[in-house]
Amino acid sequence: EFERMQLKERLESALGTLTDVQRRVVLMHDLEGFKHREIATELGVPEGTVRSHLFLARRALRQLLGGLMQGKNDDG
């Protein structure tokens, strides 16, 4: 339970470093399952812009959380 709380805090902290648009895009796509086109329509931006924001957001999250999940992936 303690590890789960720590993970949640680190994830929230990392998400907080993203721009508002990057955070919305990554949450809508990766958490809520929206497609690029749906996000573009919702945010009123081109689909390519959504893809760019998603790429940049994921890269930033990987840099901030990179080692966090690595040990978990090694188990299975």
Secondary structure, DSSP 4 states (H G I P E B T S, - for coil): -HHHHHHHHHHHHHHHTS-HHHHHHHIIIIIT---HHHHHHHHTS-HHHHHHHHHHHHHHHHHHHHHHHHHHHTT-
